Amino acid sequence: MPETLAWIAANGFDGFQVWQRRIDAAGLKASDVATMARDLGLEVTAVGGGPNLVDPRSAQEAIDAFRGFLNLSVELGCRIVTAESKAKPDDLSDADAWASTAETVAAICAHAKDIVFTDAGGNAGQAGVRDVAAGEGRVGYPAYLSALAATGYDGYLTVEMHMGAETRRRQAVEAADNLRTLLAAASVR
């Protein structure tokens, strides 16, 4: 993790999302990550990861994991926890999948409320599109960025890539450069 955070800082990023399993795999504590981030001039912007939020057979596992993510987020001083719903099991109806997801997310949100993990303004803290470099693909980035600006959004824009390590790093830098160019052209922060 120290090498990755040094790379993030050296390549002009302001912050990063961290996953509990990566902290654990590196044998670190939240305070270690917070110190490394501070020393490199980075902000921990989000805590991510998580099991399936859709499958009722793993609901308690998801709730327990996300409680841990929320607690970690508080320890790290960031106020964003990201989630992916994961795939719906083939043997689960759409209605049952939605019902299970709603129940699981409600239980997670109850814990967030218990630890006062809310945004008083009701605003999004992070926005992102993943798996394609900004300015490429079918996403209309000028319109997307203008819409964000029109809402008053001034939080982070996430560059999330899911390729091999070297490809991911190269494409993350390209995506960030493209976003900076698009933001400058749109006169957005």
Backbone torsions as a table, in degrees:
resi	resn	phi	psi	omega
1	MET	NA	-39.4	179.2
2	PRO	-57.3	-40.4	180.0
3	GLU	-65.7	-40.8	-179.8
4	THR	-64.3	-44.3	179.8
5	LEU	-66.2	-37.0	176.3
6	ALA	-63.0	-40.3	177.8
7	TRP	-63.1	-44.7	179.8
8	ILE	-57.7	-47.5	-179.9
9	ALA	-65.3	-42.4	-177.6
10	ALA	-66.2	-22.5	-177.4
11	ASN	-100.8	17.0	169.4
12	GLY	83.1	13.5	176.8
13	PHE	-83.1	149.8	-178.9
14	ASP	-90.2	-26.4	-175.5
15	GLY	-159.2	-177.7	-177.6
16	PHE	-154.8	156.8	173.0
17	GLN	-97.8	139.0	-179.6
18	VAL	-119.7	149.7	178.0
19	TRP	-112.3	138.0	179.5
20	GLN	-53.4	-43.4	-176.5
21	ARG	-64.1	-29.8	177.6
22	ARG	-73.5	-36.3	175.3
23	ILE	-63.4	-46.8	-179.8
24	ASP	-62.6	-44.2	-178.5
25	ALA	-62.8	-31.3	179.4
26	ALA	-84.9	-2.2	-179.7
27	GLY	68.4	32.0	-176.6
28	LEU	-106.6	165.1	171.9
29	LYS	-110.1	164.2	178.6
30	ALA	-55.8	-40.6	-179.0
31	SER	-63.3	-32.5	176.8
32	ASP	-65.1	-44.0	179.8
33	VAL	-65.2	-43.1	179.7
34	ALA	-61.6	-40.8	179.2
35	THR	-66.2	-45.3	178.5
36	MET	-60.1	-44.6	-179.6
37	ALA	-60.5	-49.8	-179.1
38	ARG	-59.6	-44.7	-178.8
39	ASP	-63.4	-27.4	-179.7
40	LEU	-95.7	0.8	-179.0
41	GLY	73.6	27.3	-179.0
42	LEU	-108.1	158.9	174.2
43	GLU	-116.0	136.0	170.5
44	VAL	-77.3	111.2	-173.3
45	THR	-91.3	-24.4	-177.1
46	ALA	-162.5	157.3	170.0
47	VAL	-112.1	133.2	-177.3
48	GLY	-132.1	-178.7	178.8
49	GLY	116.3	-173.9	171.7
50	GLY	133.1	152.1	177.3
51	PRO	-82.1	-173.7	-176.7
52	ASN	-67.1	121.6	177.1
53	LEU	-88.4	-8.7	-172.2
54	VAL	-95.0	-39.3	-172.2
55	ASP	-79.4	117.3	-179.0
56	PRO	-62.8	-21.1	179.7
57	ARG	-71.1	-18.2	178.8
58	SER	-118.7	18.8	-176.4
59	ALA	-61.1	-47.5	-177.7
60	GLN	-65.3	-37.5	176.0
61	GLU	-60.4	-43.1	179.5
62	ALA	-65.3	-44.5	-179.8
63	ILE	-60.7	-47.7	-179.4
64	ASP	-62.4	-42.8	180.0
65	ALA	-63.0	-45.4	-178.1
66	PHE	-70.7	-29.0	172.2
67	ARG	-60.5	-43.7	177.2
68	GLY	-63.2	-39.9	178.9
69	PHE	-64.4	-41.4	178.3
70	LEU	-63.4	-44.2	178.4
71	ASN	-62.5	-42.4	178.1
72	LEU	-61.7	-41.3	179.9
73	SER	-60.2	-42.2	177.4
74	VAL	-63.1	-44.3	179.2
75	GLU	-60.1	-36.2	-176.9
76	LEU	-86.6	-7.3	178.4
77	GLY	78.8	17.2	175.1
78	CYS	-107.6	155.0	-173.1
79	ARG	-116.8	23.6	-178.7
80	ILE	-129.0	131.5	171.3
81	VAL	-123.4	124.2	-178.1
82	THR	-97.5	156.8	-179.5
83	ALA	-146.4	150.6	169.8
84	GLU	-121.5	138.5	-175.9
85	SER	-71.5	-27.1	-174.0
86	LYS	72.5	175.6	-174.0
87	ALA	-77.6	147.1	174.9
88	LYS	-78.0	128.3	176.2
89	PRO	-59.1	142.0	-177.5
90	ASP	-59.1	-31.6	-176.5
91	ASP	-86.1	9.8	-178.4
92	LEU	-112.2	129.2	179.3
93	SER	-68.6	158.3	177.6
94	ASP	-58.9	-42.9	-179.0
95	ALA	-62.9	-43.6	179.1
96	ASP	-67.6	-35.6	178.5
97	ALA	-64.1	-45.3	179.1
98	TRP	-64.2	-42.5	-179.5
99	ALA	-63.2	-44.3	179.2
100	SER	-63.9	-43.2	179.5
101	THR	-61.6	-44.7	-179.6
102	ALA	-62.3	-42.2	179.2
103	GLU	-65.5	-43.0	-179.3
104	THR	-65.0	-47.1	-179.8
105	VAL	-64.8	-37.1	178.0
106	ALA	-62.2	-41.0	178.3
107	ALA	-65.5	-38.6	177.6
108	ILE	-65.4	-44.5	-179.6
109	CYS	-64.7	-33.7	177.4
110	ALA	-61.9	-40.6	177.3
111	HIS	-66.5	-40.9	178.2
112	ALA	-58.7	-42.5	178.7
113	LYS	-65.0	-39.2	179.7
114	ASP	-61.3	-33.0	-179.0
115	ILE	-101.2	17.1	176.8
116	VAL	55.7	52.0	-179.1
117	PHE	-106.0	72.3	-178.8
118	THR	-134.3	156.9	174.3
119	ASP	-101.3	109.3	-174.3
120	ALA	-56.9	-29.5	-179.6
121	GLY	-85.2	-7.6	-179.1
122	GLY	70.3	23.0	-175.5
123	ASN	-98.3	153.2	172.8
124	ALA	-67.9	144.8	-179.5
125	GLY	-103.0	-10.9	-175.9
126	GLN	-158.9	143.1	178.0
127	ALA	-132.8	145.5	-179.1
128	GLY	-165.2	159.4	172.5
129	VAL	-131.6	135.8	-172.2
130	ARG	-116.5	162.7	171.3
131	ASP	75.4	5.9	173.7
132	VAL	-145.3	137.7	-179.0
133	ALA	-64.4	136.5	-179.9
134	ALA	-53.1	133.5	-179.3
135	GLY	92.1	-6.8	178.1
136	GLU	-115.4	167.8	178.6
137	GLY	78.5	-157.6	-173.6
138	ARG	-99.8	-2.1	-179.4
139	VAL	-73.4	128.9	177.1
140	GLY	-82.7	81.6	-173.5
141	TYR	-60.2	-41.7	178.2
142	PRO	-56.8	-44.1	179.1
143	ALA	-67.7	-40.3	179.2
144	TYR	-61.0	-48.0	-179.4
145	LEU	-67.9	-37.7	176.9
146	SER	-64.3	-40.5	178.7
147	ALA	-64.5	-41.9	176.3
148	LEU	-60.9	-46.3	-179.4
149	ALA	-61.9	-38.2	-178.3
150	ALA	-64.5	-26.0	178.3
151	THR	-83.1	-7.7	-176.3
152	GLY	88.2	7.1	-179.0
153	TYR	-62.2	131.0	176.9
154	ASP	-138.1	25.6	-179.9
155	GLY	-87.3	-167.3	-179.0
156	TYR	-71.1	150.2	166.6
157	LEU	-107.6	128.7	-173.8
158	THR	-93.6	134.8	171.7
159	VAL	-107.9	107.7	-177.0
160	GLU	-122.6	120.8	-178.1
161	MET	-124.7	145.1	-177.3
162	HIS	-126.4	54.9	177.2
163	MET	-116.7	-170.0	174.6
164	GLY	-62.9	160.1	-171.8
165	ALA	-53.0	-52.2	-177.3
166	GLU	-69.1	-42.7	177.9
167	THR	-63.5	-42.7	-179.5
168	ARG	-60.7	-44.5	-179.7
169	ARG	-65.0	-45.8	180.0
170	ARG	-62.1	-44.6	-178.5
171	GLN	-71.3	-30.1	176.3
172	ALA	-65.6	-41.5	178.1
173	VAL	-65.0	-44.1	178.1
174	GLU	-61.3	-43.8	-180.0
175	ALA	-63.3	-42.7	179.2
176	ALA	-64.4	-42.5	177.8
177	ASP	-61.4	-43.9	178.3
178	ASN	-62.1	-42.4	178.6
179	LEU	-62.6	-42.3	179.1
180	ARG	-61.4	-40.8	178.7
181	THR	-65.2	-45.8	179.5
182	LEU	-64.4	-39.4	177.7
183	LEU	-64.7	-43.3	178.4
184	ALA	-62.5	-42.2	180.0
185	ALA	-65.4	-32.8	-179.1
186	ALA	-90.5	2.7	-177.6
187	SER	55.8	38.7	177.4
188	VAL	-109.9	144.4	178.9
189	ARG	-40.0	NA	NA
